[in-house]
């Protein structure tokens, strides 16, 4: 990514201290971890003294990345004069609820211990995930006399409740209490879409403190390439294949089982292939189901190195996002923006009223079909396969919209402006 010049010369950070708290951060490939890296780098160019508190890289496998050895604290100096402080957290290859809770609880406690020991930051900016951070961050920010700005990427605990992971009424009340407390206690809230804005206000946030800043993508790093590339070839796909790409975390809210449903319906179409690039708790069950059905049209590949990202996104003729009705208002998949930046049309099996559907339709970047309807999805794939010109036009429109509205250059500037404005809020 090319160095960025501050659009606010002489008035930006001006020596102010910014502390970013995010459990996920590169070299992990979690999209908002990458966005936090881009924000940190940009803020440093604007004059902020930037520190990032994060965990040791282990997402999504739960296994520590090579080259790292866990300890209480590891300090790294990153590009853009950013200090990254990695703190100990529980890691395990198991993806069960107990392992997830231990990982979240350990990061919450150790990262907050680290924040207490840090020099006072003018602004503490934190991704409110895990939700347990919301119980301690407002207290520590007040003790440190820091302005707290929260970033809302998913709506917790609603997602966990709808997944059935939290059923006890007392725990639900406690978690919703933490959520409301966090929203009421911060100087500013940043949400990624209008439905999220309505949600946080309904749960106690002051409307004047809430800003809608959509997620972004580095449109230089993710850009249109020929589908005839090394990654596609390595996956055993030919130039004549019509490839439906899924790229991202195979998590509980992803609805990724629909991929196998559609692939089963299209197994007699020899040239239609599904390429699934990702990892996560659903991967094992998807692979097992594909093998049980004897599907030859589904290919699985793990997350790829950063340098192959553009090739991965270009390997599909059309790119797929699925989301069940239950999670339409609590989660907005970041993969859609990357698909658009790569110049590939989007097939969105999502509720028509969801923010994801609104984005795809506003950008004229793809087709929206009913969530969970494998037959309608299969028909849409057949339609795009038979009209390659239309498929290319959708990709071109998506790329144009991403560059004009969702580039990282625009996104980091909007967010850095919100951080500065929080210093003036009462």
N, C-alpha and C positions, 0 to 999 in steps of 0.2 A: 504494500500500500504506500503510495507516494506521500511524503510529508504534507501536512495541511498547514495553511496559513490562517491565523485567526482572523475571522471577519470582524472582530471588535478590537482593533489595535489600540493599545494604550489604556483600555478601560476594563479589561477582562479580569482574570484572577488576581493580577497585581500583587503577588506574594501571599495570597490567601492559602490556607491549608485545606485540602480536600482529602477525605478518607472514604474510599469506596469499599463496601463490604459485600462480597458475593461468594457463595460457596463454590461456584463454578467459574473457572478462568482458564485461558489457554495455558498449556497445550491441549486441554480438553476442548472438544468441538461443540459443546453446548452453545447454541446460537447467542443467547444473551450473555454468556461468558465472553464470547468474542466481541459483542457490542460493548461490554464493560472495558475491555482492553482498548478498543477504539476511542471510547470516551476518555479514558485515563490519558492516552497519548495526546489527544486533542486538547484536553484541559491543561496539560503540561505546557503545550505550545502557547496557550493563552495566559500563562504566567502563574497558574496554580502550582503549589507544592503538593504533589499527588502521592498518596500512599494507598495501596490496595491490600486489604486483609482477605485472604482466601484460604482454601484447603489445599491439600496435596492432590495432584491430579489422579483421578481414578474413574471418572465417568466415561461411559455408562457401565463398564464391566464390573466396577467395584474393586478392581485390582490396580495396585499402584503402578503408575507408568514407569517404564525403564529409565534409569538415570536418577531416580529419586529414592531417598531413604527417609522414612518418617522420623520426625523429632518434634519437640514442642514448637520450635520456630526455625524457619529457614528464610533468610532474607536474600532476595534477588534484585538486581538492578536491571530493569528492562529498557527497551528502546523508548525514546521520548522522555528520558529523565524521570521515570516512574519507579518507585520503590514498591516491590511486591513482597509481602510478608505472609508466608504460608504457615498455617498453624496445624497442629496435630488434629486429626479426626479419625473416627472409627471407619475402617474399610473392610469390606468382605465381598467375595464373589457371589454370595447369596443375595437374592433380590427380594426376600420375604419381608413382611411387615416389620419384624423385629430388627432385622439388619438396617432397614431404612430408618427406623426410629432411632437406633443407636448412632447412625451416621449423622442424622439431623441434630440430635441432642448434643453430641460431642462437638460438632461445629459451632452450635449456638453458644455453648459454655466457654469453649476455648477462644473463639473469636471475640467474644465480649470481654474476656479477661485481657486479651491483647489490646482491644480498643481502650480499655481503662488505663493501660500502661503507656499508650501512645501520647505524644504531645497533643495538646488541644487542637482539634480541627475546627475551622470556621464552619465547615459543612461536612456532615456525615451523610453519604448517599448509599442506600442499601437496597438491594433486591429483597423484597419481603418473601423470601423462600429459603429455608423453612419458616413456617408461620411462628414458630417458637421465638424467632428473633424479635417479633413484635412485642413480646413481654418484657424484654430487657433493653432494647435499643432506646426507647424513649427515656428510660431512667438514666442510662449512661450518658445520653446526649445532654440531658438536663444537668447532670453532675459536671460534665465537661464544658457546659455553656456553649454547646455546638448547635447549629441549625440542622435538624434532621429532615432529610428528603427521602421518601420511600418510593420505590419503583414497583409497580404491580404488574407482573407478567402472567399470573394465573390467579384465579379467585379461590383462595383457601380460607376456610375449610370446606367450602361447598363441593369442590372436586372430590375430596376424600369421602364426604358424606354420600355423594351420588354413586361412588364406586363401592360403597358398603364397607369401607375400611374403618369408618367410625360410626358406631350405631348406638352406643350408650348415650342416653339423653344428657347426663351430667357432663360427659366429655364434650359433647356438641355445644352445650351452653358455655363451657370454659373456653373452647376454641373460638367460638363466635365473640365471646367477651374480649379475648386477646386481639382479635381482628379489629373490633370497634375501637378498642383502646389505642391501638397503633394508629388507626386512621385519624382519631381525634387529637393525638398527641404530637403529630409531626408538623413541621413548618410548611411542608408542601408534599403533594402526592403527584406522581406521574403515572398515568395509565395509558394503555396501548390502543384503546378504542372507546367509542362513545358508550356502549353498553357497560363497560367497566366503570366509566365515570358515574353513570347512574347508580351502579351497585355500591360504590364506595360512599357516595353521598347518602344513600339510603341507610348505610351502616354507621353513619356518624361523621363523615368527613365534611368539612366546611367547603361549600361549592367554590368559593373564591380561591381556595388553596389547591384545587385539582386542575391539572393540565393534561390534555390528550396529546401524546407524542407517539406516533406510530413507530413500531420497530423498523429498522433499516437494514440495508445490506451494502457491502462494499461493491459497487457496480463496476469497479476496475478489476477487483479480484475475481468476481463471478461475472462472466461475460459470455456472449454467444461464441460457440466454437462449432466446428463441424462434428456431426455425429460419428463420423468415421475417424475415431481416435483410438489411442492405445488402450484406454480403460475398457471401452466397449468391446474391442477385439479380445482383450484378455478374459472378458466374461463369456466368451464363446458366441458372441452375437455378430451376425453378418450385416452388411449394409442394406440388404433387402428386408431384414426384419423390421417390423413395426414395434418399437419398444415403449412399454409403459413403465415409467420410472417412479419408484418410491424411494426417497432419500431422507433419512431422519431417524430419530429415536423410536423404537417400537415399544412404546409405553402403554400403560393401562387405558389411557384416554384416547389413544391413537385410532381405535377402531380398525386396526390393520387386518383383522380377520376377513374383512370384505375383499381384500386382495385375493385371497385363496378362493373365495366364493366366485368372484368374477373369472379367475383363471380356470376354474373347473368348467364354467359355462363356455369358455372360449378354447377349450383344449383341442377342439377339432380344427382350429384355425392355425395352421402350421407356422405362419409368418408373424403371429402376434405373440410377443414375449413380455413377461413381467420381470423387471429387474428390481430387486429389493436390496438397497444399500443402507445398512444400519444395524444397530444392536439395541438390546433392551430386554425387559422382562418377558415380552411376548415372543421373542425370536425362537426359542426352543419349541414352543407349541406350534408356531407357524410352519417351521421346517418339518416337524413330525407329521402335521396334517397334510402338507404337500406330498411328503413321501408316502403316506398311507393311501392317498388318492392316486398315486402314481403320476403326478403332474410333471410333464417334461417342459412346460412353458413358464416355470417360475425358477428364477436364478437368484440365489442369495449371496451377497458379498458383505463383508464387515465394513465399518467406517474406514475411509481411506485417508492417507496423509494429506496435509494441507495443500501441498503442491499439486495434488490431483483433483482438487475440488471442482475446478472449472470443467475438467474432463468428465467427472461424474455427472454434473448437472447437464452436460451436453450429450450424454449417452442415450437419453430418452428422446423419442419423437414427441411424446407428450408426458407430462408429469402429473402425479396423482396425490391428492390429499383426501383423507376421509375423516369424518368426525360424526359421532352419534348425536342424536337430538339431546341427550342428557348432558352433553358437555359443550353444546354450541355457544353458551353464554359464559362459560368458565374457562375456556382455553381457546387461543388463537394460534394455530400452528405457524411458526416462523418460516417453515420450509416453503410456503407459498411465495414469499418475497424472493427467495433465492431462485425458485423456478422461473419467476418473471424476469429476474436479472439475467438469467442464462438464455433468455429468448425462447423459452419453450412454453407452449400452451398448457393450461392447467385444467385438469379434470377434477372437479371438486364435488365429492359425494358428501354434502353438508346441508344442514337445514337452510331453506331459502331466506330465512330472516336473520341468519347469523352474520357476524362481522366478516367472516371469511368469504361467504357468498357475496356480500356487498363489495368487498375489495375486488374479487374476480370480475364481477359484473361492471363495476365502475371503470376498471382498467380495460374492459372488453378483452380480457386475457384468456378466457376459457369457457367451459361449459359447467353449469351447476346441475347436478342430479340429486334425487332424493337420497338421504342417508340410509344406509342399510339395504338399499335396493340393488342387489347384484345384477339383476336382469337389465335394469335401466342403465347401469354403469357399463355393462357389456355392450349394449346397443350403442352407447355413446362412443365407446372405443372403436367398434366396427365403423361407425359413421366417420370418425376422424381418420381411420386407416384408409377409407375409400376416397377421402378428399384431402390429400396431402397439402394442397394449396391453402385450404382453410386452416389447417393445423399450423402452417407456417405463419399465416396472418395473425392468428391468436398470439403466437410467440412474439412476433414483432411488436404488437400492441402492448403486450405485457412488459417487454423490455423498455419501450418508450416511456410507459408510465412509471416504472421503477426508477429510471434515471431522473425523470422530472420531479418525482415526489418522495421517493423512498431511499435515496442514496445515503451512504454513511456520512458524506460531506454535509448534507442537510440535517441528518438526524443528530449528529454529535453537536452541531451548532445550536440546534433547538434545545437540547438537553442542557448544554453548558449555560445557555441563557437562563433556563429555569433555575439552575443552581445559584446563579448570581442574584436572581430576583428573590430567592428565598432569604437572602441576607437582609433584604429590605422589608420583608413581611413582618407583621406584628403578631 
